[in-house]
């Protein structure tokens, strides 16, 4: 009996030590975006880009900096839904400042099921001592899950073993740094023919439109409200889609790719994602759009202001 007890104690000690080692590495890996935001040098950016892979592939912050002379930060990421964008934006504002937020917004932003995981907890479970992260994960995954991740050694690392673990030590040892431009991965050449693009476009148009997700709508409202409180101007950016045509005229609040550019297959890697060439074109058009004359609404409130 005594031998079994010592085995159990030894096992628990090993589990606790392993958890402590992995948590230490996860919290200090300089290559991760969450550590860049909550532990990196404080920043004041001219513009921050926030969205999913669609906006990440469409806007080149390096080119934006070249054309405007300001500083630009890319916080868009593949598979990042509006709920995770809300978390990232709040983390950014907790330590950093910016003048303009370029926020992704299109007809899929509030649609349920657009992404299988609107917020990926594995990116944040090692940082549950942060109140903002803890609050968002409780709202998304529930209090019980967060309590298990936080209080039971190795629970989170076991649950997210393919995403979270020893690879953080590689970043710590190598001293890798997070790239503030977070460039998209583009294909070297067009991988699909005209027929494939046409079929994908038909599928996109035929996709059923569901009622907006309440949680997604709340996340979008939170991003806008936090921006207002921080004095940040929000500019909505509709990510490019191959074959789309702009039929609305709310150009005061939302930037869209020109019709001609959206019909050029060379500007796209697939129906929803710009190519490297398309990214340059999209960024150039966006920069020109922001440099047009300042307009005001009926109440005299500026809807677009040049701050680059």
Secondary structure, 3 states (H helix, E strand, C coil): CHHHHHHHHHHHHHHHHHHHHHHHHHHHCCCCHHHHHHHCCCCEEEEEEECCHHHHHHCCHHHHHHHHCCCEEECCCCCCCHHHHHHHHHHHHHHCEEEEEEEECCCCCCECCCCCCCCCHHHCHHHCCCHHHHHHHHHHHCHHHHHHHHHCCCHHHHHCCCCCCCHHHHHHHHCCCCCCCCCCCCCCCCCCCHHHHHHHHHHHHHCCCCCECHHHHHHHHHHHHHHHHCCCEEEEECCCCCCCCCCCCCCCCEECCCHHHHCCHHHECCCCCECHHHHHHHHHHHHHHHCCCCCECCCCCECCCCCC
